Amino acid sequence: MATQIFMNLSVKDLEKSKAFFSTLGFGFNQQFTNEKGACLIIGENIYAMLLVEEFFKSFIKKDIADSSKFAEVINCFSVDSKEKVNELADKALAAGALQYSEPQDYGWMYSRAFQDLDGHLWEVMYADLSAMPTMEA
């Protein structure tokens, strides 16, 4: 069985969110996209459903977290190189994201973090597992 992951994120302005993630080079599965939500393709079998707040509320009994003040999750995805990390993070910042933290460089692993238009936290990371230090018991 192939597992698929669907993260659900509330957004204030669906068209602005779609334009933001399109600027980063992501596509959308049109089969699951309409005026209430858009299916952001992050990777093979990994998706983020960007749902307008009213539609998002129809799935929950709690209030939607104010992601400009509270972190509900950190979404992290990997890319193939340190250069790609910088490219995507720079595109995100140019498209209106806010830098969330300073770049983290551990030699074998590198990441940058940003806050999207709705305040959701994203990390882009590259790891060279062949250079990963060994863990001692």
Backbone bond lengths (Angstrom), bond angles and torsions (degrees), N, CA, C in turn:
res aa  C-N    CA-C-N  psi(-1)  N-CA   C-N-CA  omega(-1)  CA-C   N-CA-C  phi
1 M - - - 1.452 - - 1.532 109.40 -
2 A 1.298 116.68 127.07 1.465 121.80 177.45 1.524 108.36 -87.29
3 T 1.317 116.50 118.82 1.453 121.70 179.02 1.519 109.50 -83.17
4 Q 1.317 114.79 137.88 1.457 120.65 173.61 1.516 107.91 -116.44
5 I 1.318 116.68 144.49 1.455 121.52 178.06 1.523 108.29 -112.62
6 F 1.334 115.68 127.32 1.456 122.59 176.31 1.529 107.76 -122.11
7 M 1.327 117.15 107.24 1.465 121.49 172.59 1.522 106.24 -85.94
8 N 1.302 116.96 142.70 1.456 121.41 177.74 1.521 108.75 -114.28
9 L 1.330 116.45 122.14 1.458 122.22 -178.72 1.521 109.68 -125.38
10 S 1.332 116.60 134.17 1.461 119.16 176.77 1.525 109.30 -80.42
11 V 1.317 115.59 143.35 1.462 121.51 177.58 1.524 109.66 -132.81
12 K 1.304 115.87 147.66 1.461 120.71 179.67 1.539 111.66 -81.56
13 D 1.318 116.57 -40.01 1.460 121.46 -177.47 1.528 108.12 -131.98
14 L 1.311 116.62 102.47 1.459 121.61 -174.40 1.521 112.25 -60.60
15 E 1.310 118.10 -42.82 1.464 120.53 -178.23 1.527 111.53 -64.75
16 K 1.334 117.25 -39.93 1.462 120.05 177.64 1.529 110.44 -66.31
17 S 1.327 117.12 -39.42 1.469 120.74 178.40 1.521 111.01 -65.50
18 K 1.325 117.08 -42.18 1.466 120.30 178.07 1.529 110.16 -62.73
19 A 1.326 116.95 -43.35 1.467 120.25 179.34 1.533 110.45 -63.83
20 F 1.330 117.22 -40.61 1.464 121.56 179.40 1.525 110.45 -59.32
21 F 1.334 117.79 -52.41 1.457 120.33 -176.75 1.534 111.99 -71.74
22 S 1.314 117.45 -29.10 1.468 120.18 174.13 1.523 110.30 -64.43
23 T 1.339 116.93 -39.03 1.459 121.69 177.15 1.526 111.41 -59.24
24 L 1.340 116.38 -32.53 1.462 120.77 178.56 1.523 112.44 -78.72
25 G 1.334 116.66 -6.70 1.465 120.31 177.67 1.515 114.57 100.20
26 F 1.332 117.70 6.50 1.464 120.66 179.24 1.520 110.28 -85.66
27 G 1.322 115.14 152.85 1.452 121.58 176.23 1.514 110.73 -111.51
28 F 1.324 115.94 177.88 1.459 122.90 -178.51 1.515 109.72 -129.42
29 N 1.313 116.22 142.01 1.456 122.02 173.38 1.523 106.41 -82.48
30 Q 1.321 116.44 107.49 1.462 121.63 -175.72 1.530 112.69 -66.02
31 Q 1.312 116.76 -22.33 1.470 121.01 178.61 1.528 110.87 -62.86
32 F 1.338 117.20 -28.72 1.459 122.45 -178.49 1.527 111.56 -117.23
33 T 1.306 116.90 32.41 1.463 121.96 -178.41 1.526 109.51 -128.66
34 N 1.332 115.45 130.08 1.465 121.45 174.56 1.522 107.93 -152.39
35 E 1.326 118.73 -160.52 1.470 120.86 -177.32 1.530 112.89 -73.18
36 K 1.344 118.19 -13.43 1.462 121.42 -179.99 1.523 113.16 -95.05
37 G 1.317 116.41 -21.20 1.454 119.09 -177.39 1.510 112.15 -169.48
38 A 1.321 114.67 164.59 1.464 121.17 179.19 1.524 109.01 -137.38
39 C 1.325 115.53 138.61 1.457 121.97 -178.79 1.527 109.55 -94.93
40 L 1.329 116.17 98.35 1.461 123.82 179.89 1.522 108.83 -76.42
41 I 1.318 116.99 125.11 1.463 121.55 178.45 1.522 108.31 -89.48
42 I 1.333 116.38 112.30 1.468 121.19 179.53 1.518 110.02 -92.45
43 G 1.297 117.11 -39.73 1.458 122.11 -179.44 1.515 109.08 -168.32
44 E 1.312 115.53 -177.43 1.455 119.29 178.69 1.526 108.88 -60.78
45 N 1.318 115.67 117.85 1.471 123.74 179.00 1.527 114.34 69.00
46 I 1.348 118.40 17.11 1.466 121.19 177.97 1.530 108.54 -128.87
47 Y 1.323 114.92 123.83 1.461 120.67 -174.38 1.523 110.03 -137.08
48 A 1.323 116.31 154.50 1.464 122.27 169.65 1.519 106.44 -120.90
49 M 1.310 115.54 122.23 1.458 120.46 175.08 1.527 107.17 -86.83
50 L 1.311 116.09 112.71 1.455 122.23 177.76 1.523 106.79 -90.25
51 L 1.311 117.12 105.78 1.465 122.15 -171.77 1.527 110.85 -112.30
52 V 1.328 116.80 130.79 1.463 119.39 175.95 1.526 107.71 -59.17
53 E 1.319 116.47 148.10 1.460 121.24 -170.82 1.526 113.62 -52.67
54 E 1.318 118.66 -46.21 1.466 120.09 -178.25 1.527 111.84 -61.15
55 F 1.318 117.43 -39.80 1.466 121.35 177.76 1.524 110.17 -69.40
56 F 1.321 117.30 -42.55 1.458 121.97 177.30 1.532 110.07 -56.86
57 K 1.342 116.67 -43.59 1.470 122.06 -179.41 1.529 112.09 -60.37
58 S 1.320 117.30 -26.27 1.469 119.54 -178.37 1.532 112.19 -69.84
59 F 1.334 117.62 -12.24 1.465 121.80 -179.51 1.533 113.13 -100.84
60 I 1.329 117.56 -8.70 1.462 120.14 -172.97 1.519 111.37 -128.62
61 K 1.322 115.53 161.26 1.464 122.20 175.45 1.525 110.75 -106.55
62 K 1.335 117.10 -10.74 1.463 122.31 -179.60 1.519 110.06 -93.58
63 D 1.319 115.49 170.64 1.458 120.65 172.20 1.529 108.83 -75.30
64 I 1.302 115.67 153.82 1.464 120.61 173.37 1.521 107.51 -75.33
65 A 1.325 116.06 131.68 1.463 120.39 178.85 1.525 109.79 -65.64
66 D 1.309 115.80 140.21 1.454 120.79 173.81 1.525 106.52 -79.28
67 S 1.325 116.38 94.88 1.466 120.69 -173.39 1.529 112.95 -70.79
68 S 1.337 117.33 -4.75 1.470 118.24 172.11 1.529 110.59 -79.26
69 K 1.358 116.64 -16.45 1.460 121.84 -178.67 1.532 112.69 -118.01
70 F 1.330 117.49 -30.23 1.457 122.12 -174.77 1.521 110.01 -125.56
71 A 1.327 115.90 143.30 1.462 120.60 176.92 1.520 108.32 -96.47
72 E 1.323 116.75 122.42 1.455 119.68 177.88 1.522 111.53 -95.92
73 V 1.336 115.97 -23.53 1.460 121.50 -179.09 1.527 107.84 -170.99
74 I 1.326 117.12 156.27 1.464 121.08 169.60 1.523 105.80 -113.08
75 N 1.308 116.39 118.53 1.460 121.91 178.55 1.521 107.97 -90.37
76 C 1.315 117.49 122.70 1.455 121.05 -177.17 1.523 109.49 -125.81
77 F 1.309 115.76 135.37 1.461 119.69 173.93 1.518 108.92 -135.34
78 S 1.329 114.71 151.51 1.458 119.89 -177.63 1.517 110.62 -101.10
79 V 1.320 114.34 154.39 1.458 122.34 176.06 1.525 108.26 -130.28
80 D 1.323 116.39 177.30 1.464 121.72 -170.40 1.520 116.43 -85.11
81 S 1.332 118.65 -7.28 1.460 119.10 -177.60 1.527 110.41 -162.08
82 K 1.332 114.83 161.42 1.458 121.33 175.03 1.530 109.98 -62.48
83 E 1.328 115.65 -37.40 1.470 120.41 178.79 1.523 111.00 -61.93
84 K 1.327 116.73 -38.97 1.472 120.94 179.07 1.531 110.41 -67.56
85 V 1.343 117.03 -36.54 1.473 120.50 175.03 1.523 108.88 -57.03
86 N 1.340 116.03 -51.08 1.464 120.33 -178.65 1.520 111.89 -63.32
87 E 1.324 116.54 -40.57 1.462 120.93 179.91 1.526 111.03 -60.35
88 L 1.333 116.89 -48.99 1.467 120.09 -178.59 1.523 111.99 -68.08
89 A 1.325 117.08 -42.84 1.469 119.55 179.43 1.525 110.56 -63.80
90 D 1.324 117.27 -42.08 1.466 120.51 178.44 1.525 111.02 -63.73
91 K 1.339 117.37 -40.63 1.471 120.34 177.15 1.525 110.57 -62.67
92 A 1.339 116.50 -41.77 1.469 120.65 179.90 1.526 110.30 -61.25
93 L 1.326 116.61 -45.96 1.463 120.22 -179.85 1.523 111.35 -64.11
94 A 1.322 116.82 -40.35 1.465 120.69 178.83 1.527 111.58 -66.62
95 A 1.344 116.64 -26.80 1.466 121.04 -178.81 1.525 112.30 -90.02
96 G 1.328 118.05 5.27 1.460 120.51 174.35 1.517 115.70 113.63
97 A 1.322 118.36 -1.83 1.468 120.35 176.54 1.522 109.55 -70.74
98 L 1.332 115.43 162.58 1.458 121.45 175.53 1.518 108.80 -111.13
99 Q 1.325 116.12 139.46 1.461 119.23 175.29 1.518 107.42 -65.01
100 Y 1.339 116.82 130.94 1.459 119.81 -177.54 1.522 112.30 -94.93
101 S 1.314 117.05 -36.04 1.468 120.73 178.76 1.520 108.47 -151.77
102 E 1.295 114.85 168.93 1.460 119.99 177.39 1.528 109.48 -69.76
103 P 1.337 117.84 152.39 1.468 119.86 176.09 1.529 110.40 -56.92
104 Q 1.324 115.63 144.16 1.463 122.17 178.45 1.521 107.85 -110.93
105 D 1.337 116.51 119.99 1.464 120.70 -179.02 1.520 109.25 -125.72
106 Y 1.328 115.71 110.61 1.463 122.23 179.82 1.521 111.75 -105.02
107 G 1.316 116.80 14.31 1.455 121.40 -177.57 1.517 111.30 85.59
108 W 1.296 116.92 -62.87 1.471 122.23 -179.97 1.535 111.84 -88.59
109 M 1.355 116.50 -17.03 1.460 120.73 -179.76 1.526 108.78 -136.97
110 Y 1.332 115.59 139.77 1.459 121.84 -177.21 1.518 108.01 -138.82
111 S 1.330 116.94 137.58 1.467 119.45 178.40 1.521 111.03 -148.86
112 R 1.328 113.64 157.24 1.459 122.40 172.45 1.519 107.33 -135.27
113 A 1.325 116.09 149.86 1.462 120.75 -177.03 1.522 110.79 -127.24
114 F 1.333 114.40 144.03 1.456 119.94 176.38 1.521 109.86 -142.48
115 Q 1.319 113.99 162.57 1.461 122.82 177.01 1.516 106.70 -109.00
116 D 1.340 117.86 124.47 1.465 120.26 -177.24 1.527 111.30 -74.45
117 L 1.317 117.00 -173.96 1.462 122.42 -175.38 1.523 113.03 -61.14
118 D 1.340 117.02 -25.40 1.465 121.67 179.86 1.522 112.89 -101.11
119 G 1.327 117.44 6.12 1.445 120.97 178.09 1.518 115.35 89.63
120 H 1.344 117.88 0.79 1.458 120.73 177.83 1.525 109.30 -70.51
121 L 1.331 116.40 141.11 1.459 121.83 -177.71 1.517 110.98 -91.11
122 W 1.331 115.74 134.62 1.460 123.16 179.77 1.520 109.02 -131.76
123 E 1.310 116.26 138.93 1.460 121.85 171.22 1.517 108.18 -120.04
124 V 1.326 114.94 138.93 1.464 121.71 172.67 1.512 105.04 -113.13
125 M 1.340 117.21 126.76 1.451 118.79 -176.33 1.517 112.26 -137.23
126 Y 1.333 113.28 153.65 1.460 122.35 173.35 1.521 106.44 -127.08
127 A 1.320 116.71 136.42 1.464 121.15 176.58 1.520 109.50 -134.49
128 D 1.325 115.31 129.46 1.459 121.92 173.01 1.524 105.96 -97.20
129 L 1.324 116.40 93.65 1.459 121.17 -174.42 1.521 112.91 -64.35
130 S 1.345 116.99 -23.42 1.473 119.04 178.20 1.534 110.60 -70.13
131 A 1.325 117.99 -20.62 1.455 121.71 179.88 1.533 112.35 -102.83
132 M 1.325 116.86 4.01 1.461 121.55 -178.97 1.529 110.21 -65.39
133 P 1.324 116.78 131.82 1.466 118.88 177.82 1.534 110.24 -63.60
134 T 1.307 115.24 148.41 1.470 119.20 178.84 1.523 109.13 -78.46
135 M 1.303 114.66 145.33 1.466 121.38 179.24 1.521 107.58 -91.04
136 E 1.297 116.26 129.09 1.460 120.01 178.17 1.517 109.43 -96.05
137 A 1.328 115.71 139.44 1.470 120.76 -179.14 1.490 112.19 -76.97
